[in-house]
Amino acid sequence: MKQYHPTKIEPKWQKIWAKQQLFKANDNSLKTKFYCLDMFPYPSSNGLHVGHPEGYTATDIVSRYKRMRGFEVLHPMGWDAFGLPAENFAIKSKIHPKETTTKSIKNFKKQIQSLGLSYDWDREVSTCDPEYYQWTQWIFLQLYKNGLAYKKKAAVNWCESCKTVLANEQVVDGKCERCKNAVMQKDLKQWFFKTTAYAQKLLDGLKHLDWPEPIKLMQENWIGKSQGINITYKIEGLNETVTVFTTRPDTNFGATFIVAAPDCKFVKKNLNNFTNQKDCQKYIEETEKKSELDRISEGKKKTGVFTGIYAINNLNNKKMPIYLSDFVLGSVGTGVVVGVPGHDLRDFEFAQAMNLEILRVVVSADGDKTEITKPEQVQEESGIMINSDFLNGLEIMQAKGKIMDYLEKQGWGKRVTNYKLKDWLISRQRYWGAPIPIIYCEKCGEAPVLEKDLPVELPDDVDFKPTGESPLVNSKIFHDVKCPQCGGAARRESDTMDTFVCSSWYYLRYGDPKNKEKFANNELLKKWLPVDLYVGGAEHACMHLIYARFFYKVLKDLGHIKIDSKIDHDEPFAKLKNQGMILGEDHQKMSKSRGNVINPDEVVGQYGADTLRMYEMFMGEFSEVKPWDTNSIIGIKRFLDRVWNLQDRVSVVETQNFASLPIQNILHKTIKKVTEDIENFRFNTAISAMMILSNEFSRDAKFCVSDFEKLLLILSPFAPHICEELWEMLGHKESIMKEPWPEYDKKLIQDETVQIIIQVNGKLRDKIIIPSDQITDKNQIEKLAQNTEKIKTFITDKKIKKIIYVKGKLVNIVV
């Protein structure tokens, strides 16, 4: 018998697949399309670790399965190649980032191909390729021309070590996530995309998506829609007012203080009116050193400072001290909130920290009207109004409507809808990114680059070490440009774009990656979109996924994508799956510094790609966090060895006897289960079922070739190399990938007998075995259930109230 040597077999089939272009998507195919997409990787110098192939293997299994089910599958791969990590590595190694990135891409591609992943490499894209970022710049221009891209001065997170702006998500505990140095707030002129204009559309679109509920909830919270009212209060002793936003005006009779964000407009305007100006100025400066995420983090101790001035509550003329506190953000609502500590936990924590009055104006179902002194007494959700004048006795939602009407009638308030979502800051003061296609002219001011002049390429005559300004500032070649409007001397914008801009539309380019005239032909977009399955990490929930959805909606609204909205609901990704992280063997996140990184090249070299693929799918549920265990790989290798060794026991004779063997029952059950498990991302249980089936094959002295072929067919998406080799050894001339997916026979998955559980008042008391063809005979089964010796002891001399029969599963006798 021919020996199983993965290191020889796997490269052989990878070359055959590439030569035959088996995975090339056909734009002209009349088959039903299936667009299966991975979140493309950042090609780091470290190469892949075993955590990367988890998602790639899952999409590969689905893609191979869908091809066998008759779909035309688009399964592409590319590289998210711009960004800070590549630039930092280039600075450290003193090698140009283009060179290091090109080398990393080459290594990543070699590693990915060694896993036998069925990508259409003809559609490969790289975001640092001018032919790609030409269209990133073109999209920028479309936003700019339609008022969705603009420049303004804004407070940003600044890392002095990296010399660049950071997104909130890149700041952890007030430090840069990459270099771990402290982050400060800095006012800079920056470019923004107007994501806020699409807040409601982004929120509405979530209703139509087959996405994990936690991801949708994270996006809902990130967008942060809140409907409430702006209430304006007079300030004692000043000819000034303060306006607060609140979603709970019903509790306003319980308001005891006001809190303003140190960076809000009210504070900037009234700082000179604060009698405690010195302490306020110090607090403002301290706040400037913190990121917004750090300011609003859960469990953070509340801090603040009294301004020395008071607002007057219009409802009861109560004086409310005005404080500054960093837990309020100047960018949300009016940047000022009213404190009702009895009925808002955050306000309660602040009131306790500042020793402020806490009033109760809502009583819950427990009837507790005592003084509120503990967090668990804070009544936030429901209840009846008390101590609230004309609102007394009303349920809080009724009270909310009534007080809003009253405040608006008195001219003290106005209903508004706010969102936490902010405009997307895209400027980066770094070299390795797509240049922003704007030119500055002393005469004409800000001028967009003409589309015919794209791409604006990155120059090579720069020292890409960070200085606080973009390295592009000092490039002579880059700035040797004339104004596109007047033809006079001008300079280019020297900031580059956030790498998330490049990764917000790559799924569109895969549909038509070689197009030199458009970012993609609309007919091809119409054919392939939306993405049917998108797989990647949950960490991208509130940046990439929101930005990608924003781009899609904008391009549709501007007429650059024309697809039937009934099909895609204006959403690019119909279904989303998140893989769980694979930890090191020490149960810690894999990292070079911890020394716990497992190199997939070593695993493939020792056990083969099929073993690695199957092990990663067998470790546990796809979405779970799982620790790597080298010892457990052996079990998968032994399973594949067992499948390989079955070849010498195949009978080439197809007989009725073979067809009637008991193995038919488990074979067809396995086909059914593997089919359903692939559809539902239960890869681990699919593998378990195939292991059981292979054991059944091993017990038989002989089995017919068609049964063995069915095993190979359902195993092939998981372990394609070994299945191709065995398929060829059985005499087949064409790839196993060209075979149709096997169908199970419903008659052959029926068991001859079925076990029925018998309960009395919901408790298990006995079991009966009946022929499977009798499970529909309800009357007969109920009689059998009542007449077992065990059951008689529980129902004799008792009145049977009812009998519940769950077909083929249980009988529950209620007495």
C-alpha positions in Angstrom: 0.0 0.0 0.0 1.2 3.5 -0.9 2.4 5.4 2.2 0.7 8.6 3.3 3.3 11.4 3.2 1.7 14.8 3.6 4.9 16.7 2.8 4.9 15.1 -0.7 1.2 14.9 -1.4 0.1 18.4 -0.3 2.5 20.4 -2.6 1.6 18.1 -5.5 -2.1 19.0 -5.2 -1.5 22.7 -4.6 0.4 22.9 -7.9 -2.4 21.0 -9.7 -5.1 23.2 -8.3 -3.1 26.3 -9.3 -2.4 25.0 -12.8 -6.0 24.0 -13.4 -7.3 27.3 -11.8 -9.9 25.3 -10.0 -10.7 28.2 -7.6 -11.0 31.0 -10.2 -14.4 32.7 -9.9 -16.2 33.1 -13.3 -17.8 36.5 -13.7 -19.9 35.1 -16.6 -21.2 32.0 -14.8 -25.0 31.5 -14.7 -24.7 29.6 -11.4 -26.0 31.1 -8.2 -23.2 33.2 -6.7 -21.7 32.9 -3.3 -19.3 35.6 -2.1 -17.2 34.2 0.8 -14.8 36.8 2.4 -12.1 36.9 5.1 -11.1 40.1 6.8 -7.8 40.5 4.9 -4.7 40.3 7.1 -2.0 42.9 7.9 1.2 41.2 6.5 3.6 41.7 9.4 7.2 40.8 9.4 6.6 38.0 11.9 4.5 36.0 9.4 1.5 33.9 10.3 0.9 32.2 13.7 -1.5 29.4 14.2 -4.3 31.8 15.2 -4.5 33.3 11.7 -5.6 30.1 9.8 -8.6 29.5 12.0 -10.9 31.9 10.1 -9.3 31.2 6.8 -9.8 27.4 7.2 -13.5 28.0 8.0 -14.2 30.1 4.9 -12.2 27.6 2.9 -14.4 24.7 4.1 -17.5 26.7 3.3 -16.2 27.8 -0.1 -15.3 24.2 -1.2 -18.6 22.9 0.1 -20.5 25.6 -1.8 -18.7 24.8 -5.0 -19.7 21.2 -4.7 -23.3 22.3 -4.1 -23.3 24.0 -7.5 -22.5 27.7 -6.5 -20.2 30.0 -8.3 -17.9 31.0 -5.5 -15.9 34.2 -5.2 -13.3 33.6 -2.5 -10.5 36.2 -2.7 -7.5 37.3 -0.6 -5.5 40.5 -0.3 -3.4 42.6 2.0 -4.2 45.4 4.4 -0.6 46.7 3.8 -0.5 50.4 4.9 -0.3 51.5 8.5 1.7 52.2 11.6 3.2 48.8 12.3 4.9 48.5 8.9 6.3 52.0 9.3 7.5 51.5 12.8 9.2 48.3 11.7 10.8 50.1 8.8 12.1 52.8 11.2 13.5 50.2 13.5 15.2 48.2 10.8 16.1 51.3 8.7 14.6 49.6 5.6 11.9 51.3 3.5 8.4 50.2 4.4 7.7 49.3 0.8 10.5 46.8 0.9 9.6 45.3 4.2 5.9 45.1 3.3 6.6 43.5 0.0 8.7 40.9 1.7 6.1 40.2 4.4 3.4 39.8 1.7 5.5 37.3 -0.1 6.0 35.3 3.1 2.3 35.5 4.1 1.2 34.3 0.7 3.6 31.4 0.7 2.3 30.3 4.2 -1.3 30.7 3.2 -0.8 28.7 0.0 0.9 25.9 2.0 -2.4 25.4 3.9 -4.3 24.6 0.6 -6.7 27.5 1.0 -8.8 27.8 -2.2 -8.4 31.5 -2.9 -8.8 33.1 -6.3 -5.3 34.6 -6.5 -6.1 36.4 -9.7 -8.1 38.9 -7.6 -5.3 39.6 -5.1 -5.2 43.2 -4.0 -2.8 45.2 -1.8 -3.8 48.5 -0.3 -0.2 50.0 -0.7 -0.3 49.4 -4.5 -0.9 52.7 -6.3 -3.3 50.9 -8.6 -5.4 50.3 -5.5 -5.0 53.5 -3.5 -5.8 55.5 -6.7 -9.4 54.4 -6.0 -9.1 55.1 -2.3 -8.2 58.6 -3.2 -11.0 58.7 -5.8 -13.5 57.7 -3.1 -12.1 60.5 -0.9 -12.8 63.0 -3.7 -16.4 61.8 -4.0 -17.0 62.4 -0.3 -15.2 65.7 -0.5 -17.3 67.0 -3.4 -20.5 66.0 -1.6 -19.7 67.6 1.7 -18.8 64.4 3.5 -15.1 65.1 3.8 -13.9 68.2 5.5 -11.0 69.7 7.5 -11.2 71.4 10.9 -9.2 72.0 14.0 -10.0 69.4 16.7 -8.7 67.9 19.9 -7.1 64.6 19.1 -5.2 61.8 20.9 -1.5 62.5 20.3 1.3 60.0 20.9 4.5 61.9 21.2 6.6 58.7 20.8 4.9 57.6 17.6 4.5 61.2 16.5 0.9 60.7 15.2 -2.8 60.9 15.9 -4.4 57.9 17.5 -8.0 56.8 17.3 -9.8 56.4 20.7 -9.6 52.6 20.3 -5.8 52.8 20.0 -5.5 54.4 23.4 -5.6 51.9 26.4 -5.5 53.2 29.9 -4.3 56.6 28.6 -1.4 55.0 26.8 -0.6 54.2 23.1 -1.5 50.6 22.5 1.7 50.1 20.4 4.5 51.9 22.2 2.8 52.0 25.7 3.8 55.7 26.2 1.3 58.3 27.6 -1.1 59.9 25.2 -2.0 63.6 25.3 -4.8 65.7 23.8 -3.6 68.1 21.2 -5.4 70.6 18.9 -4.6 70.0 15.2 -6.2 70.7 11.9 -7.4 67.3 10.7 -9.5 65.7 8.0 -12.8 64.0 8.8 -15.4 61.9 7.1 -18.9 62.9 8.1 -20.1 59.5 9.4 -22.6 61.3 11.6 -24.7 62.1 8.5 -25.3 58.3 8.3 -25.9 57.6 12.0 -29.6 56.7 11.5 -29.0 54.7 8.3 -26.2 52.7 10.1 -28.6 52.0 12.9 -31.5 51.0 10.7 -29.4 48.7 8.6 -28.6 46.4 11.6 -32.1 45.1 11.6 -31.6 43.2 8.3 -28.3 41.5 9.1 -27.5 37.9 10.0 -24.8 38.9 12.4 -23.9 37.8 16.0 -26.2 39.7 18.4 -23.3 41.0 20.5 -21.7 42.6 17.5 -25.0 44.3 16.5 -25.5 45.5 20.1 -21.9 46.9 20.2 -22.6 48.9 17.0 -26.0 50.1 18.4 -24.1 51.3 21.5 -21.3 52.9 19.4 -23.8 54.8 17.3 -25.6 55.6 20.6 -29.0 57.0 19.6 -30.7 58.8 22.4 -34.0 60.7 22.2 -34.6 63.3 24.8 -34.8 67.0 25.4 -32.5 70.0 25.8 -33.5 71.9 28.9 -32.2 75.5 29.4 -31.6 76.8 32.9 -30.8 80.4 34.1 -27.5 80.9 35.9 -27.8 82.7 39.2 -26.3 86.2 39.2 -25.3 86.1 35.5 -27.0 87.1 32.3 -26.2 83.6 31.0 -28.0 80.2 30.6 -26.8 76.6 30.5 -28.5 74.0 28.3 -28.4 70.3 29.2 -29.4 67.2 27.3 -31.4 64.5 29.1 -33.3 61.4 28.2 -35.0 61.4 31.6 -36.7 64.7 32.1 -39.4 62.9 34.2 -36.9 62.9 37.1 -36.1 66.6 36.8 -37.8 67.4 40.2 -35.0 65.2 41.7 -32.2 67.2 40.0 -29.6 68.4 42.5 -26.6 69.5 40.4 -25.3 70.0 36.9 -22.1 68.6 35.4 -20.3 70.1 32.4 -17.5 68.5 30.3 -14.2 70.3 30.7 -14.0 70.6 26.9 -17.5 71.7 26.1 -18.6 75.0 24.6 -20.3 76.2 27.8 -17.1 76.0 29.8 -15.0 77.7 27.1 -17.5 80.5 27.0 -18.0 80.9 30.8 -14.6 80.1 32.3 -14.1 83.7 33.2 -17.4 83.7 35.1 -16.4 80.8 37.3 -15.5 82.0 40.8 -13.3 78.9 41.2 -11.5 79.6 37.9 -8.0 78.5 39.1 -9.0 74.9 40.1 -11.2 74.7 37.0 -8.3 75.6 34.7 -6.1 73.0 36.4 -8.8 70.3 36.0 -9.3 71.2 32.3 -5.5 70.7 31.7 -5.6 67.4 33.5 -8.5 66.2 31.4 -6.7 67.2 28.1 -4.2 64.4 28.9 -6.9 61.7 28.9 -8.5 59.9 26.0 -12.3 59.9 25.8 -12.4 56.1 26.3 -10.4 56.5 29.5 -12.7 59.2 30.7 -15.9 57.1 30.3 -14.5 53.7 31.2 -16.7 51.6 33.5 -15.8 51.5 37.2 -13.7 54.6 37.0 -13.7 56.8 40.1 -15.6 60.0 39.5 -13.7 63.2 39.9 -14.7 66.8 39.5 -14.4 70.4 40.6 -17.1 73.0 41.6 -17.2 76.0 39.3 -18.5 78.3 42.0 -21.7 79.1 40.1 -25.3 77.8 40.2 -28.1 77.1 37.8 -31.8 77.5 38.8 -34.2 74.6 38.2 -37.2 76.1 36.4 -39.6 73.5 38.0 -38.9 74.3 41.7 -36.5 77.2 41.8 -33.9 74.9 43.4 -30.3 76.0 43.2 -28.1 73.4 41.4 -24.3 73.7 41.7 -22.4 73.4 38.4 -19.4 71.1 38.4 -16.8 70.1 35.8 -16.2 66.4 35.5 -14.3 64.3 32.8 -17.0 61.6 32.7 -19.1 64.0 30.6 -17.9 64.5 27.0 -18.1 67.8 25.2 -18.9 66.0 21.9 -22.0 64.3 23.2 -25.3 66.3 23.4 -24.6 69.8 24.6 -21.6 68.6 26.7 -23.6 69.4 29.9 -25.8 67.0 31.9 -28.2 67.5 34.8 -27.5 65.3 37.8 -30.3 63.2 39.2 -28.4 60.9 41.5 -31.4 59.0 42.9 -32.2 57.6 39.5 -29.0 57.4 37.5 -26.1 55.3 38.7 -23.4 57.5 37.2 -24.9 60.6 38.8 -25.2 58.7 42.1 -21.5 57.8 42.0 -20.6 61.5 41.3 -22.9 62.7 44.1 -21.3 60.4 46.6 -17.8 61.5 45.5 -18.8 65.2 45.8 -21.0 64.8 48.9 -24.1 66.1 47.0 -27.8 65.8 47.8 -29.6 62.7 46.6 -33.4 62.9 46.2 -36.0 60.2 45.5 -38.7 61.0 42.9 -39.5 57.5 41.7 -40.7 54.5 43.7 -40.4 51.0 42.3 -42.7 48.0 42.6 -41.2 47.1 46.0 -42.7 50.3 47.5 -39.4 51.5 48.9 -39.6 55.2 49.7 -36.6 55.4 52.0 -33.5 57.6 51.5 -31.2 56.4 48.7 -27.8 55.6 50.1 -26.7 52.5 48.2 -26.1 51.9 44.4 -28.7 49.1 44.4 -31.4 51.5 45.5 -30.9 53.7 42.4 -34.1 53.3 40.5 -33.4 53.7 36.7 -35.8 51.5 34.8 -39.4 51.7 35.9 -41.7 53.0 38.7 -44.2 55.6 39.8 -43.5 59.3 40.2 -43.4 60.8 43.7 -42.2 64.2 45.1 -42.8 65.6 41.6 -45.8 68.0 41.8 -48.1 67.4 38.8 -46.3 64.2 37.8 -47.1 62.4 41.0 -48.7 59.0 40.5 -47.7 58.7 36.8 -45.6 55.8 35.5 -42.3 57.1 34.4 -42.9 56.8 30.6 -46.2 58.7 31.0 -44.4 61.3 33.1 -41.7 61.6 30.5 -44.1 62.6 27.8 -46.0 65.0 30.0 -42.9 66.8 31.3 -41.6 67.2 27.8 -44.8 68.8 26.6 -44.8 71.1 29.7 -41.1 72.2 29.2 -41.7 72.9 25.5 -44.9 74.9 26.2 -43.0 77.0 28.8 -40.2 77.6 26.4 -37.7 75.9 28.7 -36.9 72.9 26.6 -36.9 71.3 23.1 -37.1 67.7 22.0 -33.9 66.4 20.2 -32.3 63.2 19.0 -28.6 62.8 19.6 -26.0 60.2 18.6 -22.8 59.2 20.3 -21.2 58.4 16.9 -18.6 61.0 15.8 -17.2 62.0 12.5 -14.3 59.8 11.5 -10.9 61.4 11.9 -8.8 60.1 9.0 -5.6 62.3 9.1 -2.4 60.7 10.0 1.0 62.5 10.3 2.9 59.5 9.0 4.4 58.4 5.7 3.1 54.9 5.1 -0.5 55.6 4.0 -2.5 56.8 1.0 -1.8 60.5 0.4 -4.9 62.8 0.8 -5.6 64.2 -2.7 -5.9 67.9 -1.8 -3.8 70.8 -3.0 -3.4 74.1 -1.2 -3.0 77.3 -3.3 -2.5 80.8 -1.8 -5.0 82.2 -4.3 -7.6 79.4 -4.5 -7.2 77.9 -1.1 -8.2 74.2 -0.8 -8.5 72.4 -4.1 -9.2 68.7 -4.9 -6.7 66.9 -7.1 -8.3 66.3 -10.6 -9.4 62.7 -11.0 -7.3 62.3 -14.1 -4.2 63.1 -12.0 -4.8 60.2 -9.7 -3.0 58.4 -8.1 -1.1 60.9 -6.0 1.8 58.5 -5.3 3.9 58.4 -2.2 7.4 59.9 -2.9 10.6 58.1 -2.2 12.7 61.2 -1.4 11.7 61.3 2.3 13.1 60.4 5.6 10.2 58.4 7.0 11.2 58.8 10.6 8.4 60.6 12.6 8.9 64.2 13.7 5.4 65.3 14.6 4.7 66.5 11.0 4.1 64.1 8.2 7.4 63.1 6.5 5.8 64.2 3.3 6.2 67.8 4.3 9.9 67.8 3.3 9.5 66.0 0.0 10.5 68.2 -3.0 9.1 65.9 -5.6 5.8 65.5 -3.8 5.2 69.3 -3.5 6.3 70.2 -7.0 2.7 70.8 -8.1 0.5 73.5 -9.6 -2.9 74.5 -8.5 -5.5 72.5 -10.6 -7.8 75.6 -10.6 -5.5 78.6 -11.4 -2.3 76.9 -12.4 -0.2 78.8 -9.9 2.4 77.4 -7.4 0.8 75.2 -4.8 1.6 72.5 -2.2 0.0 69.1 -1.6 -1.7 68.0 1.6 1.0 66.2 3.5 -1.1 64.1 5.8 -1.9 60.5 4.8 -5.1 58.6 5.4 -6.0 56.3 8.2 -5.4 52.7 7.0 -9.0 52.0 7.9 -10.0 54.1 4.8 -8.2 51.6 2.5 -9.8 48.6 4.2 -13.3 50.1 4.1 -13.9 49.3 0.4 -11.6 46.4 -0.5 -14.5 43.9 -0.7 -15.8 46.0 -3.7 -12.5 45.9 -5.5 -12.4 42.1 -5.4 -15.4 42.1 -7.8 -13.3 43.8 -10.5 -9.7 44.1 -9.4 -8.0 44.8 -12.7 -10.3 47.7 -13.8 -8.2 50.8 -14.7 -11.2 53.0 -15.5 -13.4 52.5 -12.4 -13.1 51.3 -8.8 -15.3 48.4 -10.1 -17.7 47.8 -12.9 -21.3 48.1 -11.6 -22.5 45.0 -13.4 -19.9 42.9 -11.6 -20.8 44.5 -8.3 -24.4 43.7 -9.0 -23.4 40.1 -9.7 -21.3 39.5 -6.6 -22.7 41.8 -3.9 -23.6 41.7 -1.1 -20.9 39.5 0.5 -22.8 36.4 1.5 -20.4 35.4 4.3 -17.8 37.6 6.1 -15.5 36.1 8.7 -13.2 37.9 11.0 -12.4 38.9 14.6 -15.0 40.6 16.9 -12.4 43.3 17.7 -13.4 45.0 14.4 -17.0 45.5 15.5 -16.9 49.3 16.0 -14.3 50.5 13.6 -13.9 48.6 10.4 -17.4 47.2 10.2 -19.0 50.6 10.8 -16.6 52.3 8.3 -17.2 49.7 5.6 -20.9 50.0 6.0 -20.6 53.8 5.8 -18.6 53.6 2.6 -21.1 51.2 1.0 -24.1 53.4 1.9 -22.4 56.6 0.6 -21.3 55.0 -2.7 -24.9 53.8 -3.2 -26.4 57.1 -2.4 -24.0 58.9 -4.8 -25.0 56.4 -7.6 -21.6 54.6 -7.9 -23.2 51.3 -6.8 -26.5 50.4 -8.3 -28.0 47.2 -6.8 -31.6 46.2 -6.1 -32.1 47.3 -2.4 -34.5 44.5 -1.9 -31.6 42.1 -2.2 -28.9 43.8 -0.1 -30.8 46.3 2.1 -28.0 48.8 1.5 -25.7 46.6 3.4 -22.4 45.1 2.2 -22.2 42.0 4.5 -25.3 39.8 4.7 -23.9 37.3 7.2 -21.0 37.7 9.7 -19.2 35.1 11.8 -16.5 35.8 14.4 -13.8 33.3 15.2 -12.6 32.9 18.8 -9.0 33.7 19.6 -6.5 30.8 19.7 -4.3 31.2 22.8 -0.8 29.9 23.3 -0.3 26.7 25.2 0.1 28.8 28.4 -3.5 30.0 27.9 -2.2 33.5 27.1 -2.6 35.6 24.0 0.1 34.6 21.5 2.9 37.2 21.2 6.5 37.2 20.4 7.4 38.8 23.7 5.8 35.9 25.6 7.6 33.4 23.5 4.3 31.4 23.1 3.8 31.8 19.3 3.2 28.6 17.4 4.5 28.8 13.8 2.1 27.1 11.3 5.1 26.2 9.0 6.4 23.9 11.8 3.0 22.2 12.3 2.6 21.7 8.5 6.1 20.4 8.2 5.6 17.8 10.9 1.9 16.8 10.5 0.7 18.3 7.2 -1.7 21.1 6.3 -4.8 18.8 6.5 -4.0 17.9 10.1 -3.5 21.6 11.0 -6.7 22.6 9.3 -8.8 19.9 11.0 -7.2 20.4 14.4 -8.1 24.1 14.4 -11.7 23.3 13.5 -11.8 20.5 16.1 -10.5 22.5 19.0 -14.0 23.7 20.0 -16.8 25.9 18.9 -15.7 28.3 16.2 -16.5 31.5 18.2 -14.9 30.3 21.4 -11.5 31.3 22.8 -9.3 28.1 22.7 -5.8 27.3 24.0 -3.4 25.5 21.6 -2.4 22.0 22.6 0.3 20.4 20.5 -0.4 16.9 22.1 -4.0 17.0 20.9 -2.9 17.3 17.2 -1.9 13.6 17.3 -5.5 12.5 17.5 -6.3 14.3 14.2 -3.2 12.9 12.5 -4.3 9.4 13.6 -7.8 9.9 12.2 -6.3 10.9 8.8 -4.0 7.9 8.9 -7.0 5.7 9.5 -8.9 7.2 6.6 -5.8 6.6 4.4 -5.5 3.0 5.5 -9.1 2.3 4.6 -8.2 2.2 0.9 -6.9 -1.4 1.0 -10.3 -2.7 2.3 -12.5 -1.1 -0.3 -14.5 -3.6 -2.4 -14.7 -2.7 -6.0 -17.8 -4.8 -6.3 -21.1 -3.0 -5.7 -23.6 -5.5 -4.4 -27.0 -5.4 -2.7 -25.5 -7.0 0.4 -23.0 -4.1 0.8 -25.8 -1.6 0.2 -27.9 -3.1 3.0 -25.2 -3.2 5.6 -25.8 -1.2 8.8 -23.1 1.2 7.8 -25.6 2.7 5.4 -27.5 4.1 8.3 -24.5 5.9 10.0 -23.1 6.9 6.6 -26.3 8.8 5.6 -26.7 10.2 9.1 -23.2 11.5 8.8 -23.8 13.1 5.4 -26.8 14.9 6.9 -24.9 16.1 10.0 -21.8 17.3 8.2 -24.0 19.2 5.7 -26.0 20.9 8.5 -22.8 21.5 10.6 -21.0 23.3 7.7 -24.0 25.5 7.1 -24.1 26.4 10.8 -20.3 26.7 11.5 -20.3 23.6 13.8 -17.1 22.3 12.3 -16.0 20.5 15.5 -19.1 18.3 15.6 -18.9 17.6 11.9 -15.4 16.2 12.4 -16.6 14.1 15.4 -19.3 12.6 13.2 -16.7 11.7 10.4 -14.4 10.1 13.1 -17.3 7.9 14.2 -18.0 7.0 10.6 -14.4 6.1 9.9 -14.4 3.8 13.0 -17.5 2.0 11.6 -15.6 1.6 8.3 -12.6 0.2 10.2 -14.8 -2.5 11.8 -16.0 -3.9 8.5 -13.8 -6.4 6.7 -15.0 -4.9 3.3 -17.1 -2.0 2.2 -18.2 -0.8 -1.2 -16.3 1.8 -3.1 -19.2 4.2 -3.4 -19.6 4.4 0.4 -15.9 5.2 0.8 -16.2 7.8 -1.9 -19.0 9.5 0.0 -16.8 9.7 3.1 -14.0 11.3 1.0 -16.5 13.8 -0.5 -17.7 15.1 2.8 -14.2 15.1 4.3 -12.7 16.9 1.3 -13.5 20.5 2.3 -11.8 19.9 5.7 -8.8 17.8 4.4 -8.6 18.5 0.7 -5.1 17.1 0.0 -5.5 13.6 1.3 -9.0 13.3 -0.2 -7.7 14.4 -3.7 -4.9 11.7 -3.4 -7.3 8.9 -2.4 -9.8 10.0 -5.0 -7.1 9.7 -7.7 -6.0 6.3 -6.3 -9.6 5.1 -6.8 -9.2 5.8 -10.5 -10.8 9.2 -10.9 -9.3 11.5 -13.5 -10.9 14.7 -12.4 -10.5 16.6 -9.1 -12.8 15.6 -6.2 -13.7 19.3 -6.1 -15.6 18.9 -9.4 -17.9 16.2 -7.8 -21.3 17.1 -6.5 -21.9 17.1 -2.8 -23.5 13.8 -1.7 -27.2 13.7 -0.8 -28.4 11.6 2.1 -31.3 9.2 1.7 -34.1 10.0 4.2 -35.1 6.3 4.4 -31.6 5.2 5.3 -31.3 7.6 8.3 -34.3 6.2 10.1 -33.5 4.0 13.1 -35.4 0.7 13.3 -36.4 1.5 16.9 -36.8 4.7 18.9 -36.5 5.3 22.7 -39.3 7.2 24.3 -38.8 8.8 27.7 -41.8 8.6 30.0 -42.3 11.3 32.6 -44.8 11.8 35.4 -45.4 15.4 36.3 -42.2 16.3 34.4 -39.9 13.8 36.2 -38.3 10.9 34.4 -39.8 7.6 35.5 -39.2 5.1 32.7 -38.4 4.5 29.1 -39.9 2.4 26.3 -38.5 1.2 23.0 -40.9 1.2 20.0 -40.5 0.6 16.2 -39.6 3.8 14.5 -42.6 3.4 12.1 -45.0 3.6 15.0 -44.0 7.0 16.5 -47.0 8.7 14.9 -49.5 6.4 16.6 -50.2 8.7 19.6 -52.9 6.6 21.2 -50.9 3.4 21.1 -47.8 5.1 22.6 -49.8 6.7 25.4 -51.3 3.3 26.3 -47.9 1.6 26.3 -46.5 4.5 28.5 -49.3 4.0 31.1 -48.9 0.3 31.3 -45.2 -0.1 32.2 -44.7 -1.5 35.7 -42.7 1.5 36.9 -45.3 4.0 35.7 -48.2 2.1 37.2 -46.7 2.7 40.7 -46.9 6.5 40.1 -50.4 6.8 38.5 -52.5 4.0 40.1 -55.4 5.4 42.0 -54.6 8.9 40.7 -56.6 11.0 38.2 -54.8 11.7 35.0 -55.3 15.3 34.1 -53.6 15.2 30.7 -51.0 13.4 28.7 -48.5 15.3 26.6 -46.8 13.5 23.8 -43.7 14.9 22.0 -43.4 12.9 18.8 -40.6 10.4 19.0 -39.2 11.8 22.2 -41.3 11.7 25.3 -44.6 11.2 27.0 -45.4 13.3 30.1 -48.3 12.1 32.2 -49.8 14.8 34.4 -51.7 13.6 37.5 
